[in-house]
Amino acid sequence: MLGVIVNVATVIIGSTIGLVFKKGISKKYSDAVMVGIGLCTVLIGIQGMLKGENVLVAIISMVIGAIIGTALDIDGKLSGAGDFLSKKLKKGEGEKVSVAEGFVTASLLFCVGAMTIIGSLESGLRGDHTTIFTKSILDLFSSCMLSASLGIGVIFAAVFVLVFQGGIVLLAGVLEPFLSDSAVAEITCVGSLMILALGLNLTGLSKFKVANYFPALVLAPFVCYLFELLGKYIPALA
């Protein structure tokens, strides 16, 4: 768990630095930076989407994930948590939105991708933290920039990093068969679809309830594994 703990620490440190700088940035510049980060987030989403190998896996994962997420009202619960934290922190209405938005945006950016999954598996199976340490350095700078524009919600993404990456590390032996190269590619693709939606939200072009699609991240590797099994009998699904 050493690599995960280091990663969590870098997210907290980077977010704190960004929050300090945020206080000296006027709303005009903050809004401009927000759109810029939104456009960059769209780019990250598009790049990740192209790593998918089977569009049916993405479609099934997103559809079932959306049904589950909407039934559980994940987005609503996160927004409610953002409202609660904002009241505790005595922030205004605009900051309430930022808490939930910052948390969701940062959580996806920090936890979706091959580096997160492969690094966590290496850490759990072989005690090799090299990949996670490298990711931690990247997250240090990313969290700094994100919190400077999205606010304090970004720092709470450290909790998601701890749970998500820590879970993979602790369950590495069990999850390894389901996290083949193809499965990692599909997780990246599905996550990147959500990142694209987040980017559009940040630019103000849309208001997707992205958090409701979170279950798709968990479903993607299992749908991929099912397709690989069925592909032995139905080549078209392989």
Summary of the structure (lengths in Angstrom):
residues: 238
radius of gyration: 17.8
end to end distance: 34.8
largest distance: 61.6
contacts: 868
relative contact order: 0.21
helix: 84%
strand: 0%
